[in-house]
């Protein structure tokens, strides 16, 4: 049964850590520290400040080539010295933002800015980078500032940016890794996936009747789902770097592929439209009036196509294509997240959400892990993730 609030979480969301009602993190630390060893107290302190760093990271932009990162600087006594988070490509990374904040505070207090972080501990959600892009290496900035300890959660998987932890160790900085790793891995899952695989994190969305049909027999589909569900789709488009459809969808539906608000207005963030296929699109198609210039991918090699999008800076791809494109992505194991909108209606017929996905018999079925169920008006949104191959036979 759905909860009164309209949403059932199958597993707790790690996005923004919560405190226990009636007791702050600091209260719990003070209570528990009386019976804990110094080492355990330090570990708990790192957890507390890493949660704050994760909260800071959530303030950054979800789109773009850079990850959302937060940083908390502690002085030698463990008190918060400064905080920072990354505000997007070309702006200071979280560590440098925190160092800059510490310098500003030192100047305001009449202390030398160059010594503001000397002897400090940096708590940061992602391993400090070790390369020069639009900004310099965070590892070098921390070393130059005199930071003596760096505590981070998740290792940077980037081919160019990784190695910051080793650089810090080589400079004599104490490095502690893996604090709240599960929480931060979940928070950065889309970016980490894109960096590890060299392709965007792919979300596949479809809207269907309860019997799995995405249109009536005559092809009509406006509308299967209601207003609330359709508005959520617009919000998900706005949170994505690109929206991908096939030429068949463009020719059949002439979609705008824009992200719009409740009143139909264009949202500030628009995904790049990506059209896959070789069929010619008429010059008068709505896609050519999209506020962002479309990308046309004529290759049917989906792996190469996604790699090309990654090279173009696309890290999060939202797929709204028809059954041909959707089935191909599922069949090739290129889907990282499923968003399935179900309407309480029956259509029958042959217009299914998916076609051939490579399942020849029941042993080949592709099992998913449902992570949340949400009611949107009369409709239901199911969010699910692929399961590892080892889990495919569960329940057999």
C-alpha positions, -999 to 999 in steps of 0.1 A, spaced: 0 0 0 13 35 -8 21 57 21 -2 87 28 25 111 15 23 93 -18 57 77 -18 72 44 -6 109 42 -3 122 7 -7 156 17 7 165 49 26 176 78 3 212 86 11 210 120 -7 208 143 23 216 127 57 191 133 84 194 137 122 175 118 148 145 137 160 150 155 193 188 150 193 214 167 171 246 151 158 265 171 183 243 159 212 249 123 202 286 128 200 288 144 234 267 116 249 286 88 233 321 103 237 321 95 274 324 58 267 344 58 235 381 56 229 398 86 213 401 68 180 364 61 180 356 97 188 378 109 159 360 85 135 326 97 147 337 133 142 347 126 107 313 110 100 296 141 114 316 166 93 314 144 62 276 145 65 279 183 66 302 182 35 276 160 17 249 185 25 271 213 11 278 192 -20 240 190 -26 239 228 -31 260 225 -63 245 220 -98 235 185 -107 242 190 -144 275 194 -162 309 177 -164 320 183 -128 308 164 -97 290 180 -68 316 182 -40 315 197 -5 344 205 19 346 213 56 379 226 71 386 219 108 412 237 129 437 219 151 412 217 179 385 201 156 363 233 153 349 242 120 372 267 103 355 272 69 332 255 44 329 254 6 312 236 -23 317 235 -60 293 258 -79 299 245 -114 325 243 -141 351 271 -141 344 280 -105 367 270 -76 365 234 -65 351 227 -30 385 225 -13 397 258 -28 363 275 -20 368 264 16 404 276 17 393 310 3 366 313 29 393 305 56 415 333 42 387 358 42 379 350 78 415 353 88 418 387 72 387 399 89 402 388 122 435 406 115 455 373 110 477 365 80 457 349 52 485 326 42 484 308 76 446 305 77 445 268 71 479 258 84 476 226 105 440 222 94 420 190 85 401 190 53 369 168 52 359 164 15 334 141 -2 356 132 -32 393 126 -34 410 159 -42 418 162 -79 454 161 -92 451 178 -126 449 212 -141 417 219 -161 398 252 -159 412 254 -124 444 241 -107 449 208 -87 431 208 -54 459 185 -40 485 213 -46 462 239 -31 458 219 1 495 213 3 504 250 -3 479 260 24 496 238 50 467 214 55 481 184 75 452 159 72 427 151 44 397 129 51 377 120 20 349 96 11 351 83 -25 381 78 -47 381 99 -79 378 74 -109 388 100 -135 417 91 -157 431 126 -156 419 139 -122 427 109 -100 459 106 -79 453 134 -55 455 112 -24 489 98 -34 502 133 -41 491 144 -7 508 114 10 540 121 -9 539 156 5 536 143 41 499 149 45 479 123 64 452 109 42 421 89 54 397 75 28 363 58 28 344 78 54 306 75 46 316 59 13 281 42 8 263 76 12 286 95 -11 287 67 -37 249 68 -38 249 106 -40 274 107 -68 262 76 -86 254 92 -119 287 111 -122 308 82 -109 292 59 -135 299 83 -163 335 87 -153 341 50 -148 325 39 -180 334 68 -203 297 74 -212 268 92 -198 247 78 -169 216 66 -189 181 69 -175 154 52 -195 118 65 -191 86 53 -205 49 59 -197 25 30 -201 -8 15 -192 -9 -12 -165 -7 -38 -193 25 -23 -206 12 -4 -237 26 30 -246 -1 38 -271 -34 27 -285 -35 5 -316 -39 36 -338 -7 51 -323 -24 78 -302 -9 83 -268 -18 119 -257 -23 114 -229 -18 81 -210 -6 97 -178 -20 127 -160 -7 162 -154 14 155 -123 33 127 -139 39 147 -171 52 176 -150 76 153 -132 90 143 -166 97 179 -174 116 183 -142 136 152 -149 144 166 -184 156 198 -168 179 179 -145 195 160 -174 223 171 -198 207 155 -228 174 140 -239 176 111 -264 150 99 -288 150 80 -321 140 94 -355 109 73 -353 96 92 -323 104 125 -340 86 115 -371 56 101 -353 51 126 -325 69 158 -336 80 164 -300 95 196 -287 117 178 -262 119 209 -240 116 212 -202 86 233 -192 71 245 -160 35 242 -147 23 271 -168 40 259 -200 70 282 -197 105 271 -206 125 262 -176 160 279 -172 179 246 -178 172 228 -210 186 194 -221 204 190 -254 182 171 -278 199 141 -293 182 124 -323 193 88 -331 188 73 -366 193 77 -403 158 89 -414 156 124 -426 137 149 -403 115 175 -420 129 210 -418 97 222 -401 99 197 -372 95 212 -338 129 199 -328 145 226 -349 129 252 -327 144 238 -295 163 265 -276 194 242 -277 209 231 -310 201 194 -315 228 167 -320 221 142 -347 237 108 -342 234 87 -373 253 56 -359 234 26 -346 264 16 -325 250 28 -292 282 23 -273 301 46 -297 272 70 -297 272 73 -259 310 77 -259 307 105 -283 281 123 -261 305 118 -231 333 135 -252 308 164 -258 305 169 -220 272 151 -215 272 131 -182 234 125 -177 213 113 -205 175 110 -203 161 86 -229 125 90 -241 127 71 -273 102 46 -285 104 8 -281 131 3 -308 157 26 -291 147 16 -256 149 -21 -263 183 -18 -280 197 1 -249 183 -25 -225 195 -54 -247 231 -40 -247 231 -34 -210 234 4 -213 206 15 -190 216 26 -155 182 36 -142 146 30 -151 118 55 -146 85 37 -153 53 57 -152 22 35 -149 -13 48 -155 -44 30 -141 -57 21 -176 -57 -8 -200 -50 -5 -237 -43 -40 -251 -28 -44 -285 8 -46 -298 23 -12 -289 44 -23 -260 70 -3 -241 98 -28 -250 103 -53 -278 132 -78 -281 156 -72 -251 175 -105 -256 154 -126 -232 150 -160 -249 136 -179 -219 127 -173 -182 163 -179 -171 174 -149 -191 149 -124 -175 165 -91 -165 157 -85 -129 155 -50 -115 159 -36 -80 130 -13 -72 143 17 -52 111 38 -49 74 39 -57 57 73 -59 21 82 -66 16 112 -88 -21 120 -90 -37 87 -103 -4 75 -117 25 56 -102 62 62 -108 85 32 -103 122 38 -101 144 8 -105 180 -2 -111 196 -31 -130 208 -58 -107 242 -75 -111 242 -107 -131 247 -128 -100 213 -117 -88 194 -127 -119 185 -161 -106 171 -149 -73 137 -164 -66 140 -191 -92 
